[in-house]
Amino acid sequence: MAKTSACVVFFCATLLLLPTLPAFAESGAEINLLSWGAGALVVQEPPSFSEHGQWSAEVLLDELPSTGWATKKGDVTPKVFVFELADMSQITSLGFNTAKVENPGMGARNVKVEISNTKNGPYTVIATPALEKLKDHQRFALKTPVTGRYLRMTVEDNWGDPQYIEIMDVFAYGKVVSRRPLPDNSGMFTSSCGTFHMQQQGSAVNGCYEYKYGLLENGGFDGRVLRFNWSEADDKGVRQSGPAMLIFADDGQSFTGYWWWPQDAGKSPSGRWDGKRVSKVVGSCPQWKPGVGNVVVDQLKNEGRARLYGILFDTDSDHLKDESKPTLDSLIAAAKTQPTWSFGIEGYTDNVGGDAHNQTLSEKRAASVKAYLVAAGVDAKRLTPQGFGASKPVASNDTELGRSQNRRVEIVKK
């Protein structure tokens, strides 16, 4: 199939991702740290066939074997990438996908991977794998686990094609060893969809953007990854919405983001946002002002259900993180301002750790939310906790992003 350039326009939602996420799977198992869902970013890339989307460097981190990176036509010299992990991490193995390259000769062959604590090095070689032709899930265990935050990958050559080098995905499996404190990312950011206005309280985020009366609803940070629902209005005022995520740079001055139509969860993003901070002042939009109204109430009125990304738990635990308080307090306020409502509290997990374990964990997490609300004065009779384990995924459990989207709490108006 002839290679065609992906459109590099940063689509807004009406022209054409789900949630985060503890950094670990529910069982505390190793995860792919080199993924969007884990908050990884490409911070140095070689000349590539596309700037964004298919055949660009960013999709090396999407964990989708059908999308990948390619060189510019006729350039098959060694290419260097630098990847930034969200936090200092311990890596035990590396992985690569090459089955879906366009022909066998284009697939990456010899690769060198190095690690460092800083972007500028020094770097230490940790692996020099020789990749097989047309094969996914090529995994290479390291003799000794290594710790660092930056991975430098050099793709040395391919299997003989004179036009392109291609590789579809890169993986680094392990665990986070230290987490950076959660910064306050409130403020205004310019983007292709107008200015974003974001107010952060703990891990919770709400806000708006200046395109089609856009809203950021029920957002929540885990690390530097923000999950939320985007919502926009058409000319008749009818709203449509879907999942989205933003990965913030360490300094909070920029973000890279992706959004999805609801039916496209688990697939390639429907569009991309890039934002740059212009002010620490939040500002407002006609459709949203900070501190006015209650997003949980509005969503329950309109949809009968709210997915609250700001409710976070310790890994493999029902202990609520302190950053969850603002989101939980919004739910308390909803209960007090709507005294005739009752609420279902639903806990969900990913599929790691076994059905029985995840079912129990989801039940305990729902019960923890109920206990917090009852302690704040909400009548226990109005609250019905229920756990669903991994039985109702909203995204594919095949990727770290999908699994993180499936770890969630939802509130239902009864």
ChimeraX attribute file (.defattr): number of C-alpha atoms within 10 A of each C-alpha:
attribute: neighborCount
match mode: 1-to-1
recipient: residues
	/A:1	5
	/A:2	5
	/A:3	11
	/A:4	10
	/A:5	14
	/A:6	14
	/A:7	13
	/A:8	13
	/A:9	11
	/A:10	17
	/A:11	17
	/A:12	20
	/A:13	23
	/A:14	14
	/A:15	8
	/A:16	9
	/A:17	30
	/A:18	31
	/A:19	30
	/A:20	32
	/A:21	33
	/A:22	23
	/A:23	26
	/A:24	22
	/A:25	22
	/A:26	26
	/A:27	17
	/A:28	15
	/A:29	14
	/A:30	18
	/A:31	21
	/A:32	27
	/A:33	28
	/A:34	29
	/A:35	28
	/A:36	27
	/A:37	31
	/A:38	28
	/A:39	27
	/A:40	26
	/A:41	23
	/A:42	19
	/A:43	16
	/A:44	13
	/A:45	16
	/A:46	16
	/A:47	14
	/A:48	20
	/A:49	22
	/A:50	20
	/A:51	15
	/A:52	20
	/A:53	21
	/A:54	24
	/A:55	25
	/A:56	23
	/A:57	28
	/A:58	24
	/A:59	26
	/A:60	26
	/A:61	26
	/A:62	26
	/A:63	28
	/A:64	17
	/A:65	20
	/A:66	17
	/A:67	23
	/A:68	26
	/A:69	24
	/A:70	28
	/A:71	24
	/A:72	16
	/A:73	13
	/A:74	11
	/A:75	16
	/A:76	22
	/A:77	14
	/A:78	15
	/A:79	18
	/A:80	17
	/A:81	16
	/A:82	21
	/A:83	22
	/A:84	24
	/A:85	23
	/A:86	27
	/A:87	23
	/A:88	19
	/A:89	22
	/A:90	20
	/A:91	26
	/A:92	18
	/A:93	21
	/A:94	22
	/A:95	19
	/A:96	24
	/A:97	29
	/A:98	27
	/A:99	20
	/A:100	18
	/A:101	25
	/A:102	18
	/A:103	15
	/A:104	19
	/A:105	19
	/A:106	25
	/A:107	29
	/A:108	29
	/A:109	21
	/A:110	17
	/A:111	19
	/A:112	16
	/A:113	20
	/A:114	19
	/A:115	24
	/A:116	20
	/A:117	16
	/A:118	13
	/A:119	17
	/A:120	9
	/A:121	13
	/A:122	10
	/A:123	17
	/A:124	14
	/A:125	13
	/A:126	19
	/A:127	18
	/A:128	16
	/A:129	17
	/A:130	14
	/A:131	22
	/A:132	18
	/A:133	19
	/A:134	18
	/A:135	15
	/A:136	17
	/A:137	15
	/A:138	17
	/A:139	17
	/A:140	18
	/A:141	14
	/A:142	13
	/A:143	10
	/A:144	10
	/A:145	12
	/A:146	16
	/A:147	18
	/A:148	21
	/A:149	21
	/A:150	27
	/A:151	26
	/A:152	23
	/A:153	21
	/A:154	18
	/A:155	22
	/A:156	18
	/A:157	20
	/A:158	24
	/A:159	17
	/A:160	15
	/A:161	15
	/A:162	14
	/A:163	14
	/A:164	26
	/A:165	31
	/A:166	27
	/A:167	29
	/A:168	29
	/A:169	26
	/A:170	24
	/A:171	22
	/A:172	24
	/A:173	21
	/A:174	22
	/A:175	21
	/A:176	21
	/A:177	12
	/A:178	10
	/A:179	12
	/A:180	11
	/A:181	8
	/A:182	13
	/A:183	15
	/A:184	13
	/A:185	22
	/A:186	21
	/A:187	21
	/A:188	25
	/A:189	22
	/A:190	19
	/A:191	20
	/A:192	16
	/A:193	19
	/A:194	16
	/A:195	21
	/A:196	27
	/A:197	28
	/A:198	25
	/A:199	25
	/A:200	20
	/A:201	19
	/A:202	19
	/A:203	26
	/A:204	28
	/A:205	24
	/A:206	23
	/A:207	29
	/A:208	29
	/A:209	26
	/A:210	19
	/A:211	18
	/A:212	19
	/A:213	17
	/A:214	25
	/A:215	25
	/A:216	25
	/A:217	26
	/A:218	24
	/A:219	29
	/A:220	30
	/A:221	32
	/A:222	22
	/A:223	22
	/A:224	24
	/A:225	26
	/A:226	27
	/A:227	34
	/A:228	29
	/A:229	26
	/A:230	26
	/A:231	20
	/A:232	21
	/A:233	16
	/A:234	11
	/A:235	7
	/A:236	6
	/A:237	10
	/A:238	8
	/A:239	14
	/A:240	15
	/A:241	20
	/A:242	19
	/A:243	25
	/A:244	27
	/A:245	30
	/A:246	25
	/A:247	25
	/A:248	24
	/A:249	19
	/A:250	13
	/A:251	9
	/A:252	16
	/A:253	17
	/A:254	20
	/A:255	22
	/A:256	17
	/A:257	21
	/A:258	22
	/A:259	28
	/A:260	25
	/A:261	20
	/A:262	18
	/A:263	11
	/A:264	15
	/A:265	22
	/A:266	23
	/A:267	18
	/A:268	19
	/A:269	19
	/A:270	21
	/A:271	23
	/A:272	25
	/A:273	21
	/A:274	17
	/A:275	21
	/A:276	18
	/A:277	19
	/A:278	14
	/A:279	14
	/A:280	16
	/A:281	12
	/A:282	19
	/A:283	19
	/A:284	20
	/A:285	18
	/A:286	8
	/A:287	13
	/A:288	20
	/A:289	16
	/A:290	16
	/A:291	10
	/A:292	7
	/A:293	11
	/A:294	13
	/A:295	20
	/A:296	24
	/A:297	21
	/A:298	15
	/A:299	18
	/A:300	18
	/A:301	12
	/A:302	11
	/A:303	11
	/A:304	15
	/A:305	19
	/A:306	22
	/A:307	22
	/A:308	25
	/A:309	30
	/A:310	30
	/A:311	29
	/A:312	28
	/A:313	21
	/A:314	14
	/A:315	17
	/A:316	20
	/A:317	14
	/A:318	19
	/A:319	14
	/A:320	17
	/A:321	15
	/A:322	13
	/A:323	20
	/A:324	21
	/A:325	19
	/A:326	18
	/A:327	24
	/A:328	21
	/A:329	14
	/A:330	17
	/A:331	22
	/A:332	19
	/A:333	16
	/A:334	19
	/A:335	22
	/A:336	14
	/A:337	12
	/A:338	11
	/A:339	11
	/A:340	9
	/A:341	14
	/A:342	17
	/A:343	21
	/A:344	18
	/A:345	22
	/A:346	23
	/A:347	29
	/A:348	27
	/A:349	30
	/A:350	29
	/A:351	23
	/A:352	16
	/A:353	16
	/A:354	13
	/A:355	16
	/A:356	10
	/A:357	17
	/A:358	25
	/A:359	19
	/A:360	15
	/A:361	23
	/A:362	29
	/A:363	20
	/A:364	19
	/A:365	29
	/A:366	24
	/A:367	21
	/A:368	19
	/A:369	22
	/A:370	23
	/A:371	15
	/A:372	16
	/A:373	20
	/A:374	16
	/A:375	10
	/A:376	12
	/A:377	11
	/A:378	19
	/A:379	15
	/A:380	14
	/A:381	9
	/A:382	16
	/A:383	24
	/A:384	17
	/A:385	20
	/A:386	18
	/A:387	22
	/A:388	19
	/A:389	25
	/A:390	25
	/A:391	15
	/A:392	12
	/A:393	19
	/A:394	21
	/A:395	23
	/A:396	18
	/A:397	18
	/A:398	12
	/A:399	19
	/A:400	27
	/A:401	27
	/A:402	25
	/A:403	30
	/A:404	26
	/A:405	29
	/A:406	27
	/A:407	26
	/A:408	28
	/A:409	22
	/A:410	16
	/A:411	23
	/A:412	19
	/A:413	17
	/A:414	14
